């Protein structure tokens, strides 16, 4: 565990993101990480619920930074890299990929999601980095394939557990955080793209008002998805959901 980082483990909370916000309101600045054994109101992006199955990992970090919200959004990419690297020790690393904007996949199936929230405080911008990882059980979902780390473990003496992943995510996250603070977002983009699911392939980007089909060309230096359209124009997507064209065709056939 990196020095100077506070860690709290609690039995049950509504959500670890909400717990971190209460701690910030009470004066905490971080770096601080909270892990809960259970959540009663876990949530993901766009107000979706996050099913908090026993044995899985629910954690949120708190940082207070002198940056704006757009720059702070970089942290979701750092968190995804940290989760992927923590999972690598248990499964074949080549199977661990990243889906824009902030999902971690194993063999193309979601095993982790990240929820970044930020708000202004007297000492700077508070950022909550919420991370959920399906460690030993996989909740059912109607709109996507879900898996857990235990389903992909290599035959070895190392068994996956939430506590080991918790420590691993923190260590890897703060290593990437140091790099980001020293060198900016470019090295993060490079490392994220090296694991990107669907890079250079047809995808569908579903936006609030439209769906776009094109080739996933890369990431902008602000984390926007770059979509090469059939007419040769490049569209930058800053918010939306990504679906892989091959998966979509499989469901239609």
Buried (B, 14 or more C-beta within 10 A) or exposed (E): EEEEBEBBEEEEBBBBBBBBBEBBEEEBBBBBBBBBBBBEEBBBBEEEEBBBBEBBBBBBBBBBBEBEEEBBBBBBBBBBBBBBBBBBBBBEBEBBBBBBBBBBBBBBBBBBBBBBBBEEBEEBBBBBBBBBBBBBBBBEEEEEEBBBBBBBBEEEEEEBBBEBBBBBBBBBBBBBBEBBEEEEBEEBBEBBBEBBBBBEEBBBBEEEEEEBBBBBBBBBEEBBBBBBEEEEEEBEBEEBBBBBBEBBEEEEE
